[in-house]
Amino acid sequence: MKILNRDNFSFAGMQSFYWAGFCILFAYLTPYMYSLGYSNTQVGVLAASISVASIIGQPVCGYMCDRLRTVKHVMVFCLALSAVLTVLFLFVGKSFGMLLILSTIISFIFQALYPLIDSWTVTARLKNSTINYGLTRGIGSLGYAFTAAVAGIIFDHYGYKWMFYLFILTACITILCALFPQDIKPTSKDDDEQGQLKMKDLKQLLLNKEYFGFVLIMTILYIAYKANSTFLPALMTKVGGTNADLGLAWSILGLSEVPFILISGLLLKKYKDTSIIFIAMIFFILRVGLPIFATNPTQLIWMTALQGLSYGLFLPASVYYISRIVPKHLTNSAQTFAVALYSGLGIAIAGILGGWIADSFGIYSVYKIGGIVVIIMTVTYRIMLNLLKKKGELHEVRPTNVGLGDADLKQHL
């Protein structure tokens, strides 16, 4: 089969081990802090600091990739540095200040990479039609799911120090996987000149109403969505769950993404990316709001399965959508800037505001308010598309143009 080739294996390996490392360190950082006796507010502050770091780190790394015309070297350097810095976790003890600083620095470096892996895969697809983004990203979700299930059991039995050993291991394996695919480089002098990113070009992103409006709406939506994820450990404890239950929840969360990411290419060939994004936002409403009805760990665990119909649909559609509506030489910057804002800034605000709401009004208030916010943003997104269409400023495209990234996608990029 054509999909069984070195590049697909390499990108799948990058996705799988990157998200395994992400799960090990960042998904369990909150319960690790609770085990040290920190409050919801302190957990929120650390989550906010991590997010602010990613806000800065993602566009910086995206900009460096576009300026240097290489993703591979930037990724390898960041992964190696993350692994080295993680060793210091073993020596900080219970110092909140040191934990905050170290987590922030690693977040700046490590969380900058996942939009680059996505962008690298999509761009490589234009030169190698056998590369399958949906397949490789789906395997990444499988890696996350498997790691979440196993990690929760390991931490319950052997302690949280294994977080750091396992993270270092996954970072090293991700480096090995990143060495094999062809780097993103200009193919000619003209491509090189066109590909050189200038600071003034970044204004194009801000002047692109559709792009800027999309990023702003998703940033607000992500505040509610990420508050749901950040305080899931607290809610799991509230309903009587353990680390093993939390691990199972993270695992089902990751597994639920897989089928929708795997069929994303087919969906994008048949339906418009904007329509898929809107449908995903509707399921985000359930993803954020339903946990208020959970009364035991089992109910809460299965509610995380809505991740597939929400984030699983949203992720591939948003990647192709952004690639389609921005200039080719701004693709990496546009992807990382978008993720930095709605995933970075969203988590930052979610951490601080969510922590304060949880300590002041109870953990369930975080989910009630979040559900209302997602409803408002879903309606706002539809209104924005209609207004831009009436003004002739909407980047419209037939469904078949955005599915797998061949000739028509090249034209839009």
ZIPEJO-V145747 format. One record per helix or strand of 3 or more residues. SS is the DSSP state (H for helix, E for strand). FROM is the first residue (numbers start at 0). TO is the last residue. If there is no record, write none. Layout:
ss-><SS | SS>
from-><FROM | FROM>
to-><TO | TO>
This chain:
ss-><H | H | H | H | H | H | H | H | H | H | H | H | H | H | H | H | H | H | H | H>
from-><5 | 28 | 39 | 71 | 95 | 113 | 132 | 160 | 188 | 198 | 208 | 231 | 242 | 263 | 272 | 296 | 327 | 362 | 398 | 406>
to-><26 | 34 | 67 | 90 | 109 | 124 | 157 | 177 | 194 | 206 | 229 | 237 | 261 | 269 | 292 | 324 | 360 | 389 | 400 | 411>
